Amino acid sequence: MAISLKNAYLAQVPAADTTLYTCPANTTARVLKCTVTNDTTTAQTISFNKIPSGDAAGVANLILNLKAIGNKETYECPEVVGQVLDAGDIISGIAGAADQLTTVIDVVEIV
């Protein structure tokens, strides 16, 4: 068994549902950390989905829905931290406005 720590995502989340991390084949992953920082002076919203392999984003797989992040605030996302992903599972995100919320996701992968 091999264990790897990964910086899975570090970028601003677009205003369209976007894949932020996909668990590789023959791997299980767990989200260790997820932070969202609002880089602007106005509140913005963020949503995250945990999408099972072969499924599509939707209300049934929301893990954080329209969380308001205040101006210059960093939110630790306890709803995302600890999520376990099987091979092919996806964490996706959508921001209320593009290029305003910097998101960091760190995972541990077990092969």
N, C-alpha and C positions, 0 to 999 in steps of 0.2 A: 504494500500500500504506500503510495506517494502522496504527500501533503504539500500543497503550494499556496502561498499567500499571493494574492494578485490585486493590483490597482486596476479594477475592472472598468471604471469610467471616471473621467475627469474632464468635464467640459460644461458648457451652458446647454440647457435643455431647450430644444425647439418647441414651437407652439403647435406642433403636430405630433401625434403619438409616434414615438421613436424607440427602437430597441436600444437599451443602454448596456445590457449584458445578456449573453446567451451561454448557458452551461454547456461545455464541450461534451462530445460523445464519450461514453464510458466513464463519466465523471459525475460526482455529486458535489454540490457547492452550498455554502452557507454564507449569507451576507453578514460580515463582521461590523461594518460601519457604513452609514449613509448620512451625508450632510448636504443641506441645500443652503446656499448663501445668496441672499438678495443683493445684487450689485447696484441697485438703483435707490432712489429716494421715494419710491411709491410702492405700496404693498402689491405683491404678485402671488398667484396661486400655482400649486404644483399637484399633480396626481401621479401615482405609480400603480402599475399592474404587475401581478405575477401570473404569467401566461404559461399554462402547461404545454408541453411539446405538441405541436399540431393544432393547437387551439388559436383563437383570435382574441384580441383585447376586447373587453366589454365590462359591463357592470358586475357580472358574476365573478370577475377576478381582480377587482380593485382592491388594493391594500392600503391606499391613502388617497382620499378623494378631495380635491380642491382645497388643500391646506393653504391658508393665507400665510405668507412669509412677509413680515414687516420690513420696512426700509432698513437696509444695512444689517438685517438680522440673519443669524445662522440657526437653522433648525436641525436637530439631530436625528429625526425620522425613526423613532422607536418602532413604528408600524412596519418598517422595511427590515430593520436589523433583526437577525435571527431567522429570516426566511430561509428555508431549505429548498434547493432546486435540484431536480433530477436532470439527467442528460437531455438537452434540447429545450428545457424550460427557459423562459425569458423574463427579465425585468425590463419593463418599458416605462417611459415617462412622458408627460405632456405638461408644458408650462402654459400659464395664462397668456404670456407674451414671450416672444422669442428673444433669446440672447440676453436675458436679465437674471437668470438663476443659475449660478455655478453649482454643479452637483458632483459629489465625490462618492463613489461606491467601491468599497474594498470587500473582497471575498476570500474565503479559503476553499480551495478545490481539493477533492480527495479522489484519487484514481485507484 
